């Protein structure tokens, strides 16, 4: 059992960190208001950061999921609003699904543009009736003369406006037959084929959240991913891998915020001594650092299992997704308390992170209670 990173892993972290500090750092405070600049995405793609697990055949970086988790950590350390992290995780997991299950025509049409940053790929599964019950979706599709015709509505879909403006779309789930898990098909639907309405969120505003309307929306049948009526299983594969990036991003945020808090209590004085000399604070910092190391190791194990194509991946990615967002919020609360009134100001930068992390708690690749359900089914088969 080897807990060390390879030289390649360390070099990736170093290079990505330097690039992000240089290119993302100066604009990160404005992302909530102005969005993620497309110029930055193109620059990130030129560094191999966009869709990094896609193979070199499609000009991807052919990185491991562990290496993509390292990238996710570094992104959230710089853009603490978590918007860029969402863009990254979507453009990581779902191009992977296209390459794994898609036909050559759709791979050739999309993947080169995705790895170059020209197109965005997300997933559209959540509906107004709920997001966690993927098997209960109501959006429907039928095949007519080599065309797929889709009707329905998707809700709380990330990246709708980006895909519409710059190119790309979403891997969309719709029912083609049967009930329950069977009879669900997945297909790529370009955003340009849809009516899209933006939702205003409380945080993580640098990437859009949208309602998507499918009104006799037509796409060519080669946009179908894999086999008909197998879309549920492809989506679960995608979510299992996306959750690794979610957890890693939360861990990166936790590390950034905790480091800021530790620096603050090292230098801030009260009642004639440094805050770090109060055990109530220093012991709390010790516990948080320990919890963070535990959560990072859990996330790295999930990434390792993804790279090994292990059957244990679903439960470990769920464990990582369960723990990492909760810990990030816990750390944010503690550090804000250490800062006192300053922590409540926008100047401190903590509120931007606090608003962003809530999206990972309430949803973003699966609600926390769904993670508990996945884990409990493994405990009680």
C-alpha positions, 0 to 999 in steps of 0.5 A: 500500500503506497500513499505517495504521489508519483513524480508526474502527480506532483508535477501536475499539481505544481503546474496547475497551481501556477497556471491557476494562480496566474490566470484564474487568481486575478479574476476569481473575485469577479466570477460571481458577478461576471461568470467564468470568462471563456478566454480562461477556459480556452487557456485552461484547455491549452494546458490540458486542464479541460476534460483531462481524462479524455484520451490523447486520441481526441487531444485529451490529456489522458490523465487518471481520475486521481490526477483529475482530483488533484486538478479539482483541488487546485481549482477550488483553492483559487476560485472559492465560489466553486463555479469553476469547479462545477465547470471542471467536474462536468467537463470531466465526467461526462466527456468520459461517458461519451468516449466510453459509450458513444459511437465514433460519429458523436465522439469525433463531432464533440470530443475534439471541441470539448478538449480544446475548450470550444464546447461544454458538456454537462448532464441533464437528469433533474426534473421539476419533480425531483433530481435524485429519483432518476428512474422516475423521470417523465421526459420522453423520447421516440425514434422517427426516421433516424431522428429522436424527438424529445418532450419534457423539462429539465430543472436546475441544470448547470451550464445551460447558458454556457453551452448555448453561448459558446457551443455544446450541450448536455447528456440528457435522460429521457424515457423510451420504454418501460418503467423504473430503471429500464427504458431510460435512454441517454442522448446528447442534446445541443443547447442550441436546440432548446429553449433555456431559462436561467435560474438565479442562485444564492451562490456559485453564480459564475456558472449558470443554472437553468431550466431546459424545455424540450418541445418536440426537440429533434436530434439525429439518432447517432446522438444516442449514447450507447444502447437504447434503454441503458441510459440510467446505467450510463448516468450512474457511471457518470455520477460515480466518477463526477462525485470524485471531482465534487469531493476533491473540489470541496477538499481543496476549498477546505484546505484553502479556508483552513489555511487562511484561518490558521494564518489568522489565529497565528497573528491575531491577538486578544486578551494579551495573547495570540488566538492560537494560544487558546486551546478552544481554538487550537484544538478545534484547528487540530480536529479540523485538520485531522478530519480534512486529512481523513476526507482527502484520503477517502477521496483519493481512494475513490479516485484510485478505485475509479482508475482500477475500474473497481466494483467498489467505486460507487460506495467509495465515491458516495462516501467521499461525496457524503463527507467532503461538502459537510466538512467544507461547511464545518470548516467555513463556519469555524474559520468565520467564527475565528475571524469574528465580525470580519468574517461576516464581511465580503472583504474576508472572502468567506461568504462567497465560499459559504454560498457556493458550498451549499450547492454541493450539500443540497445536490450537485451529483446527488443529495447527501441522503442519496449518498447514505442510501448508496452506502447503506445498501452496501452495508445491508445488501 
